[in-house]
Amino acid sequence: MHLFSIVFDPGIEDWKSIEEVSPFSVDKHDPLTLTCDNIPRSLPAGQYSWYKQDESGDQVKESSRIAIDRKGSLHFVYIDMEDNLKGGEYKCSVSNRMLEEIKLGSPKRFYVEERKVEDKAPSLLFNGTDDYTVIGRSDVLECIFSGYPAPEIRWFDKEYKPITANEKYKIEKWGRMLTIENVQEEDEGYYRCIGENYIDKVESTVYLNVSSKPIFLNNNDEAIKVSNNTMIMNCSTRSADGESPSDPPIWLENGEYLPPDKLDSGKYELKQDYMELFVYNLTKPDDFRCFQCIVSNSIGVNYRTFCFTGNTTSDNVQSYGAQFEIASTRPILNRSSDVVSQINLALLMCVIFGVMVLFVVAGILSLVVFRRRRLKANKIQHNEFYTEVKQSEYGVDTNRRFSW
């Protein structure tokens, strides 16, 4: 039931109600962080922004002085008089661009006092990244520092060498954000960020944790071999450095679990902790079929497909090449016509099953699109969104329009 609610009920939940917001004071040039509290669940994942609930109704723009972190908090590197809303308040917003929906909440209200203004040394306001990054993807590291004047931010790799922008690294948002492209296992480690102005400098570290779904120990050509009418399929894997080992593989024949009676028949045998499957006494066309191994760990699933299709030019089943193929390297339907002519009914059933799965997926996607359109029709008119600023003790009483 929960799975269907995820698939068919995209949207943003309502913000939890809160008590009356109490205003507080902050001195000019002091740092300030406004947390985005009680964030509602959004499906797909929402994006954070902040709005001024005053006469302007403007969205808060990031700058060298203002930042929004990955958790939705609004950071002022230092406060200036222009941040004073004169009775208005700041509100965090969660938006869902796919559904063209936005909701505001977590109001914050403060006023700025211009007392004796002093320059301030840097201090860390926020640092962080994802819990882990999968090999081959990109990851973003963040460091936000306060200070007046606003600190300059520099990044250093795990060997403490300065990082400059290139194809591997991107430095954005006034130096606060470091993006590492095509992350590999060797990228794992601590990265340093330094915030510095003329008064002082402060250093922090962000750990990049690189993970992966199971990694096959050999390539497709090395994973299968034949000897003395016996086919040997290897499904050995490892996890990324420092990760827990993969679970034992699950073996299938033509998309179905290998039944116990076949494993006990003497024709099939599992060895090396289920990492290898042996098929004995191969014959044509009785043994035209495909086998799959599925391996999983805490990060994801990987699989491999092995197909025995015979050899149209020779009865020597001990040879390599066209007799045994890894489906991931060349689709079955793209084989030459002489090999296709020998595929038996079992292999054809695999193809039919795959087509049926595609039809089911297409049907689910159609239902999702229909549901999304109905949500838009019920909740959204003309792609405009409204939020109401209620009467407050400061006399603000107006309607705000937000176009998305």
WORA-V74534 format. One record per run of one state. SS is the DSSP state (hx for helix, st for strand, lp for the rest). FROM is the first residue (numbers start at 1). LEN is the number of residues. If there is no record, write none. Layout:
ss: (SS;SS)
from: (FROM;FROM)
len: (LEN;LEN)
This chain:
ss: (lp;hx;lp;st;lp;st;lp;st;lp;st;lp;st;lp;st;lp;st;lp;st;lp;hx;lp;st;lp;st;lp;st;lp;st;lp;st;lp;st;lp;st;lp;st;lp;st;lp;st;lp;hx;lp;st;lp;st;lp;st;lp;st;lp;hx;st;lp;st;lp;st;lp;st;lp;st;lp;hx;lp;st;lp;st;lp;st;lp;st;lp;hx;st;lp;hx;lp;hx;lp;hx;lp;st;lp;st;lp;st;lp)
from: (1;2;9;11;13;24;28;32;35;42;44;47;54;59;60;66;69;74;77;81;84;89;97;101;109;110;114;120;129;133;135;139;149;152;157;162;163;169;173;177;181;185;188;189;197;201;209;210;212;215;217;221;224;228;230;235;237;239;250;254;256;258;260;264;268;272;276;280;289;297;301;309;321;324;327;332;335;337;341;345;380;381;382;384;390;398;404)
len: (1;7;2;2;11;4;4;3;7;2;3;7;5;1;6;3;5;3;4;3;5;8;4;8;1;4;6;9;4;2;4;10;3;5;5;1;6;4;4;4;4;3;1;8;4;8;1;2;3;2;4;3;4;2;5;2;2;11;4;2;2;2;4;4;4;4;4;9;8;4;8;12;3;3;5;3;2;4;4;35;1;1;2;6;8;6;1)
